[in-house]
Amino acid sequence: MAPALRKPIRRPVEGDWISGVAIGAGGARRYRLYRPPGVALREKLPLLVMLHGCGQDANAFADSTRMNRIAKQQRFLVLYPEQDRLSNVRGCWNWYETQNGRARAEVGLIMKAIDQVCLLYGADRERIAVAGLSAGGSMAALLATHDPGRFKAVIMHSGIPPGTASSTASAVQAMHGRRGTAPLLTTPADMMKSWPPLMVIHGGRDDVVAASNGEAAVRIWADAAQAKAGARRSLQRGKRYPMNVTDFSRGRNVIATYVEIGGLAHAWSGGAKGEPYSDALGPDASRLAWGFAARQFAKAKG
């Protein structure tokens, strides 16, 4: 995604909009944290990590997705790590720079931010999920493969799965659907025990990141667990774009869910009207993402 001009920042949803900095071997990254009002001392809330796309920052992504509104209603924390423009001039997470170690360094910084929020602001370490858009979606999936036991769910919106690119050139090829994706290096037993379920949301009109990447992501998750595809469900709410939803399951466990949105281009589905990289006519990806994560959190609590 190309850089976009930022509109004036909207007033934040009622609650706390906290600034922070995570520091590690890979340098430093700023972040924003949304905390809903009325959090009691020692109260542990679930944490959803939101990774923005290129041309965005924490404020822009919060405005576009309106995830803070849902967090206020459902009482969870939202962490928005922010890419440094010195590390990527367009503000993209360097998910593909696996050969030179930059991707791993950025994974480490995001994990530092998560640890800091758990320590300082009472995030529940047993209820953490990660979601992202485009480059942020690709980084979310990479984060989950780096330390799968830390996350209960991962949501990749319009992204590229791990193992598809390892350099800038191969990332461009992957964006156009011209790269194969390596299988996940895990056993079915480990996949069932410690890996987070994956939800992929992708638009059929996406001309920036080919939809074949979304299909590849759910396939490598499903294949690693020997999961089978269920019947495809067609859903539509009001005048929003229709979506096709397919669950890949092993027994009663959903390993991956693929949400195909035919009318959607390269934008956050159901996002705020008038925001860059946001399509208000799509199904509400923020509620889809939170619903998917919340179901996994409920299993963890049970």
C-alpha positions in Angstrom: 0.0 0.0 0.0 1.2 3.5 -0.8 1.5 6.3 1.8 -1.7 8.2 2.4 -2.3 11.7 3.7 -3.6 11.6 7.2 -6.8 13.4 8.2 -7.0 15.0 11.6 -7.0 12.4 14.4 -10.5 11.7 15.7 -11.2 12.0 19.4 -10.5 8.6 21.0 -13.2 6.4 22.3 -13.8 6.9 26.0 -11.0 5.2 27.9 -7.2 5.6 28.0 -5.1 6.1 24.9 -1.6 5.4 26.3 1.7 6.0 24.5 4.7 3.7 25.0 8.0 2.6 23.6 9.4 -0.9 23.3 13.2 -1.2 23.2 15.1 -4.3 22.2 18.0 -5.6 20.1 16.3 -4.4 17.0 16.0 -0.8 18.2 12.8 0.8 19.4 9.2 1.0 18.3 6.5 3.3 19.6 3.1 1.9 20.4 -0.4 3.0 21.4 -2.6 1.1 23.9 -6.3 1.4 24.3 -7.6 0.6 27.7 -11.4 0.7 28.3 -12.8 2.8 31.2 -13.3 1.4 34.7 -10.5 -1.2 34.7 -10.1 -2.4 38.3 -6.8 -2.8 40.1 -5.3 -6.2 39.3 -8.0 -6.9 36.8 -6.7 -9.0 33.9 -8.2 -8.2 30.4 -7.7 -10.0 27.1 -5.3 -8.4 24.7 -5.7 -7.9 20.9 -2.5 -6.8 19.1 -3.4 -4.8 15.9 -0.6 -4.4 13.2 -1.2 -1.6 10.7 -0.6 -1.7 7.0 1.7 0.4 4.9 0.9 4.1 4.8 -0.7 3.9 8.3 0.3 4.4 11.9 -1.4 3.5 15.2 -3.9 6.4 15.1 -4.8 5.8 11.5 -5.4 2.1 12.1 -7.5 2.7 15.2 -9.6 5.2 13.3 -10.1 2.9 10.3 -10.9 -0.3 12.2 -12.8 1.3 15.1 -11.6 -1.6 17.2 -11.5 0.6 20.3 -15.3 0.8 20.2 -15.6 -2.9 20.3 -12.9 -3.1 23.1 -14.9 -0.6 25.2 -18.1 -2.7 24.7 -16.5 -6.1 25.3 -13.8 -5.0 27.7 -10.4 -5.9 26.3 -7.1 -4.1 25.6 -5.9 -3.2 22.1 -2.2 -2.8 21.4 -1.1 -0.9 18.3 2.6 -1.3 17.6 3.9 1.3 15.2 6.5 0.9 12.5 9.3 3.4 12.4 9.6 5.3 9.1 13.4 5.1 9.4 13.1 1.3 9.2 10.6 1.4 6.3 9.9 4.7 4.5 6.3 3.6 3.7 5.7 2.4 7.2 5.5 -1.2 6.2 6.4 -4.0 8.6 9.4 -5.8 7.1 7.8 -9.3 7.4 9.7 -10.5 4.3 13.2 -9.5 5.3 14.0 -13.0 6.7 17.5 -13.4 5.0 19.1 -10.4 6.7 17.3 -10.8 10.1 15.3 -7.6 10.0 12.0 -9.5 10.2 13.1 -11.4 13.3 14.3 -8.2 14.9 10.9 -6.6 14.4 9.1 -9.7 15.7 11.2 -9.3 18.8 10.3 -5.7 19.2 6.6 -6.4 18.9 7.0 -9.2 21.5 8.7 -6.7 23.8 5.7 -4.4 23.5 3.4 -7.2 24.3 5.5 -8.2 27.4 5.5 -4.5 28.5 1.7 -4.2 28.3 1.3 -7.4 30.2 3.6 -6.2 32.9 2.4 -2.6 33.2 -1.2 -2.7 32.2 -2.6 -6.0 33.4 -3.0 -7.8 30.0 -3.9 -11.5 30.5 -0.9 -13.5 29.2 -3.2 -16.5 28.6 -5.6 -14.5 26.3 -3.6 -12.7 23.6 -4.5 -12.6 19.9 -2.9 -10.8 17.0 -4.4 -9.3 13.9 -3.2 -7.2 11.0 -3.8 -5.7 7.6 -1.7 -6.2 4.5 2.0 -6.0 5.6 0.6 -6.0 9.2 -1.4 -9.2 8.4 1.7 -10.8 7.0 3.6 -9.8 10.2 0.8 -11.1 12.4 1.1 -14.6 10.8 4.9 -14.5 11.0 4.6 -13.5 14.7 2.4 -16.5 15.3 4.9 -18.9 13.7 7.7 -17.4 15.7 6.1 -18.1 19.1 2.8 -19.9 18.6 2.3 -20.7 22.2 1.9 -17.0 23.1 -1.2 -16.5 21.0 -4.7 -17.9 21.1 -5.7 -16.6 17.7 -4.3 -14.9 14.6 -6.2 -12.9 12.1 -4.6 -12.1 8.7 -6.5 -9.5 6.6 -5.2 -9.2 3.0 -1.8 -10.5 3.9 0.8 -13.0 2.7 1.6 -16.2 4.6 5.0 -17.0 6.2 7.4 -18.9 4.0 6.3 -17.1 0.8 9.0 -14.4 0.5 12.5 -13.8 1.9 13.5 -10.5 0.2 12.0 -7.4 -1.4 12.0 -8.9 -4.8 10.3 -12.1 -3.7 7.8 -10.1 -1.7 6.7 -8.2 -4.8 6.3 -11.6 -6.6 4.3 -12.9 -3.7 2.0 -9.9 -3.7 1.1 -10.8 -7.3 0.5 -14.5 -6.5 3.7 -15.6 -8.2 5.3 -17.4 -5.3 4.7 -20.8 -3.7 4.3 -21.1 0.1 6.4 -23.4 2.2 4.7 -25.8 4.6 4.7 -25.1 8.4 7.5 -26.9 10.2 5.4 -28.5 12.9 3.7 -31.9 13.5 0.0 -32.4 13.6 0.2 -33.1 17.4 2.0 -29.9 18.1 -0.3 -28.0 15.8 -3.3 -29.2 17.7 -1.7 -28.6 21.1 0.0 -25.2 20.9 -0.6 -23.4 17.5 -3.3 -20.7 17.4 -6.2 -21.0 15.0 -6.0 -18.7 11.9 -8.7 -16.6 10.4 -7.9 -15.2 6.9 -10.0 -12.3 5.5 -9.3 -11.4 1.8 -11.1 -9.4 -0.9 -11.8 -10.9 -4.3 -11.1 -7.5 -5.9 -7.7 -7.1 -4.2 -5.2 -5.9 -6.9 -2.4 -5.2 -4.4 -2.1 -8.6 -2.7 -3.5 -11.5 -4.7 -6.3 -13.5 -3.0 -4.3 -16.7 -3.7 -2.2 -15.7 -0.7 -5.1 -16.0 1.6 -6.0 -19.4 0.2 -2.3 -20.5 0.7 -2.3 -19.3 4.3 -5.4 -21.4 5.3 -4.1 -24.3 3.4 -0.7 -24.5 5.2 -2.4 -24.2 8.6 -4.9 -26.9 7.6 -2.4 -29.2 6.1 -0.1 -29.0 9.2 -2.9 -30.2 11.4 -4.4 -32.6 8.8 -7.6 -30.6 8.9 -10.4 -30.9 6.3 -12.5 -28.2 4.7 -16.2 -28.0 5.7 -19.0 -26.8 3.6 -18.7 -23.2 2.3 -21.3 -20.9 3.8 -22.5 -17.8 2.0 -23.5 -14.9 4.3 -24.7 -11.3 3.8 -25.8 -8.7 6.2 -28.0 -5.9 4.9 -26.4 -4.2 1.9 -22.8 -5.1 2.8 -20.8 -7.2 0.4 -21.6 -11.0 0.6 -18.9 -13.3 2.0 -18.1 -16.9 1.7 -16.9 -18.6 4.8 -15.1 -22.0 5.0 -13.9 -23.7 8.2 -11.0 -26.2 8.1 -11.4 -28.5 11.1 -10.0 -31.6 12.7 -12.6 -33.2 14.8 -14.4 -30.4 16.7 -11.4 -28.1 16.5 -11.4 -25.3 13.9 -7.9 -24.9 12.7 -8.4 -22.2 10.1 -11.3 -20.1 8.7 -11.3 -18.4 5.3 -13.5 -15.4 4.7 -13.7 -14.5 1.0 -15.3 -11.1 0.3 -16.0 -10.9 -3.4 -16.6 -7.1 -3.7 -13.7 -6.0 -1.5 -10.5 -4.5 -2.8 -7.3 -3.9 -0.7 -8.9 -2.3 2.4 -10.1 -3.2 5.9 -13.5 -4.7 5.4 -16.3 -2.7 7.2 -13.9 0.0 8.2 -14.8 3.7 8.9 -16.1 5.6 5.9 -13.7 8.0 4.4 -10.6 6.6 6.0 -7.7 5.4 3.7 -7.5 1.6 3.2 -11.0 1.2 4.6 -14.2 0.0 2.9 -17.4 0.7 4.8 -19.4 -1.6 2.5 -17.6 -4.7 3.5 -18.6 -7.1 6.4 -17.3 -5.8 9.7 -13.8 -7.4 9.9 -13.2 -5.9 13.3 -16.2 -7.8 14.8 -15.3 -10.9 12.8 -11.7 -10.7 14.2 -12.8 -10.1 17.8 -15.5 -12.8 17.6 -12.9 -15.3 16.4 -10.4 -14.4 19.1 -13.1 -14.3 21.8 -14.1 -17.9 21.0 -10.5 -19.0 21.5 -10.3 -17.0 24.8 -13.4 -18.8 26.0 -11.8 -22.2 25.4 -8.7 -21.1 27.3 -10.8 -20.0 30.3 -12.8 -23.2 30.2 
